[in-house]
Amino acid sequence: MPIGTFALFGVLTFLLARAAKLGVKFDAFGFATLGLAISGLQALLDQGQQLDWFGSVKIRIEATPAVLSLIFFLVHTALPASVRFSSMNC
């Protein structure tokens, strides 16, 4: 865990500094949903064979947020910024 924390800190530090120079905004929602999808898929694949894949409640619980996060990421990436929910003025 500490190595991952340091890696995330380093990436965000350099990524945000470079993005500021180029005038590009960091998409935190897209980054978070992709990270959740990948980590949920990794947990599912790591323990799937031991727990009888989708016969286990734990695997289904791990798969649900992974699939939902992947769907959110794909929809968020496919839609232009002007249509996304976060930029709507309600």
PLY file of the C-alpha trace (Angstrom):
ply
format ascii 1.0
element vertex 90
property float x
property float y
property float z
element edge 89
property int vertex1
property int vertex2
end_header
0.00 0.00 0.00
2.69 2.62 0.79
4.38 2.12 -2.59
1.06 2.65 -4.36
0.43 5.80 -2.33
3.82 7.24 -3.24
3.32 6.30 -6.89
-0.10 7.98 -6.97
1.32 11.10 -5.32
4.17 11.25 -7.83
1.95 10.71 -10.85
-0.58 13.31 -9.73
2.14 15.83 -8.93
3.83 15.58 -12.31
0.62 15.07 -14.25
-1.05 18.14 -12.76
2.07 20.25 -13.28
2.31 19.23 -16.93
-1.42 19.62 -17.51
-1.29 23.14 -16.08
1.42 24.06 -18.59
-0.59 22.68 -21.49
-3.91 24.09 -20.28
-5.50 20.64 -19.92
-7.74 19.76 -16.98
-7.36 16.50 -15.06
-10.46 14.33 -15.30
-10.74 13.06 -11.73
-14.09 11.34 -12.27
-12.80 9.38 -15.26
-9.61 8.48 -13.43
-11.53 7.30 -10.35
-14.06 5.22 -12.27
-11.35 3.55 -14.36
-9.35 2.81 -11.20
-12.38 1.28 -9.50
-13.19 -0.84 -12.55
-9.64 -2.17 -12.83
-9.26 -2.86 -9.10
-12.65 -4.61 -8.93
-11.76 -6.74 -11.94
-8.41 -7.60 -10.38
-10.07 -8.68 -7.12
-12.61 -10.73 -9.06
-9.93 -12.49 -11.10
-7.65 -13.08 -8.10
-10.28 -14.86 -6.02
-12.67 -16.18 -8.68
-11.32 -19.69 -9.05
-11.00 -20.23 -5.30
-14.54 -19.05 -4.59
-16.35 -20.79 -7.49
-16.65 -17.67 -9.66
-20.20 -16.30 -9.73
-21.50 -19.02 -7.45
-20.01 -16.98 -4.61
-21.77 -13.94 -3.16
-18.41 -12.25 -2.57
-17.49 -12.46 -6.25
-20.85 -11.00 -7.26
-20.35 -8.17 -4.76
-16.90 -7.46 -6.23
-18.19 -7.68 -9.81
-21.07 -5.23 -9.34
-19.03 -2.07 -8.61
-16.44 -3.11 -11.19
-19.05 -3.35 -13.95
-20.86 -0.18 -12.86
-17.59 1.76 -12.71
-16.63 0.54 -16.17
-20.03 1.61 -17.53
-19.71 5.05 -15.91
-16.19 5.40 -17.32
-17.25 4.45 -20.85
-20.27 6.76 -20.84
-18.25 9.60 -19.32
-15.51 9.16 -21.91
-17.89 8.85 -24.86
-19.95 11.95 -24.07
-18.63 15.40 -24.93
-17.89 17.69 -21.99
-20.87 19.92 -22.79
-23.35 17.03 -22.27
-21.92 15.50 -19.10
-23.89 15.75 -15.88
-21.10 17.52 -13.99
-21.13 20.46 -16.41
-24.90 20.89 -16.50
-26.27 24.02 -14.87
-29.40 22.82 -13.06
0 1
1 2
2 3
3 4
4 5
5 6
6 7
7 8
8 9
9 10
10 11
11 12
12 13
13 14
14 15
15 16
16 17
17 18
18 19
19 20
20 21
21 22
22 23
23 24
24 25
25 26
26 27
27 28
28 29
29 30
30 31
31 32
32 33
33 34
34 35
35 36
36 37
37 38
38 39
39 40
40 41
41 42
42 43
43 44
44 45
45 46
46 47
47 48
48 49
49 50
50 51
51 52
52 53
53 54
54 55
55 56
56 57
57 58
58 59
59 60
60 61
61 62
62 63
63 64
64 65
65 66
66 67
67 68
68 69
69 70
70 71
71 72
72 73
73 74
74 75
75 76
76 77
77 78
78 79
79 80
80 81
81 82
82 83
83 84
84 85
85 86
86 87
87 88
88 89
